[in-house]
Amino acid sequence: MGTELPVKSPCVYVCCLDDNDICIGCHRSGMEITEWGRADNERRREILALCESRARQQGVLMNIATQEGR
């Protein structure tokens, strides 16, 4: 029972790196994409947090409460 399931990849199968080496689909860097298969869950969560931050900075991911004016 002590085994944790692997954190799921954020890949959305829109694989294209921009000029900053960031995937336009999942917002991981090229290095993070390469690292994902070997990363433990703690590192994967760190990568997901970076992805979320990048998506928010680009306006791709927004807080629903913000959109509703709360």
Kinemage of the C-alpha trace (Angstrom):
@kinemage 1
@onewidth
@group {chain A} dominant
@subgroup {mainchain}
@vectorlist {calphas} color= white
{ca met a 1} P 0.000 0.000 0.000
{ca gly a 2} L 2.973 2.348 0.399
{ca thr a 3} L 3.576 2.682 -3.344
{ca glu a 4} L 2.522 6.002 -4.822
{ca leu a 5} L 1.294 6.082 -8.417
{ca pro a 6} L 3.444 8.110 -10.823
{ca val a 7} L 2.405 11.723 -11.367
{ca lys a 8} L 0.771 11.937 -14.790
{ca ser a 9} L 2.557 13.736 -17.599
{ca pro a 10} L 1.149 17.123 -18.632
{ca cys a 11} L 1.682 16.246 -22.300
{ca val a 12} L -1.287 17.210 -24.491
{ca tyr a 13} L 0.296 15.947 -27.736
{ca val a 14} L 0.909 19.427 -29.129
{ca cys a 15} L 4.670 19.028 -29.136
{ca cys a 16} L 6.448 22.084 -30.469
{ca leu a 17} L 9.194 24.036 -28.717
{ca asp a 18} L 9.114 27.820 -28.983
{ca asp a 19} L 12.162 30.085 -29.288
{ca asn a 20} L 12.703 29.804 -25.523
{ca asp a 21} L 12.777 25.964 -25.646
{ca ile a 22} L 9.317 25.736 -24.003
{ca cys a 23} L 6.681 23.372 -25.381
{ca ile a 24} L 3.612 25.309 -26.536
{ca gly a 25} L 1.390 22.394 -25.486
{ca cys a 26} L 2.480 21.410 -21.969
{ca his a 27} L 4.748 24.380 -21.092
{ca arg a 28} L 7.693 22.182 -20.112
{ca ser a 29} L 11.199 23.052 -21.202
{ca gly a 30} L 13.044 20.682 -23.490
{ca met a 31} L 15.189 19.630 -20.540
{ca glu a 32} L 12.120 18.980 -18.361
{ca ile a 33} L 10.540 16.851 -21.090
{ca thr a 34} L 13.728 14.793 -21.311
{ca glu a 35} L 13.966 14.502 -17.524
{ca trp a 36} L 10.304 13.502 -16.962
{ca gly a 37} L 10.714 9.736 -17.443
{ca arg a 38} L 13.484 9.531 -14.843
{ca ala a 39} L 12.059 12.074 -12.374
{ca asp a 40} L 10.532 11.028 -9.079
{ca asn a 41} L 7.091 12.307 -8.107
{ca glu a 42} L 8.506 15.181 -6.056
{ca arg a 43} L 10.464 16.464 -9.059
{ca arg a 44} L 7.473 15.907 -11.359
{ca arg a 45} L 5.353 18.091 -9.078
{ca glu a 46} L 8.054 20.779 -9.208
{ca ile a 47} L 7.978 20.625 -13.013
{ca leu a 48} L 4.160 20.849 -13.022
{ca ala a 49} L 4.350 23.969 -10.831
{ca leu a 50} L 6.767 25.528 -13.329
{ca cys a 51} L 4.412 24.610 -16.186
{ca glu a 52} L 1.497 26.250 -14.408
{ca ser a 53} L 3.504 29.400 -13.756
{ca arg a 54} L 4.560 29.636 -17.405
{ca ala a 55} L 0.994 29.071 -18.623
{ca arg a 56} L -0.326 31.799 -16.311
{ca gln a 57} L 2.400 34.214 -17.445
{ca gln a 58} L 1.358 33.633 -21.045
{ca gly a 59} L -2.332 34.063 -20.202
{ca val a 60} L -3.107 30.490 -21.218
{ca leu a 61} L -4.171 29.400 -17.731
{ca met a 62} L -6.357 31.737 -15.727
{ca asn a 63} L -8.065 31.581 -12.364
{ca ile a 64} L -11.819 31.034 -12.859
{ca ala a 65} L -12.559 33.283 -9.853
{ca thr a 66} L -10.660 36.088 -11.595
{ca gln a 67} L -12.738 35.615 -14.737
{ca glu a 68} L -15.965 35.856 -12.757
{ca gly a 69} L -14.838 39.066 -11.092
{ca arg a 70} L -14.411 37.634 -7.581
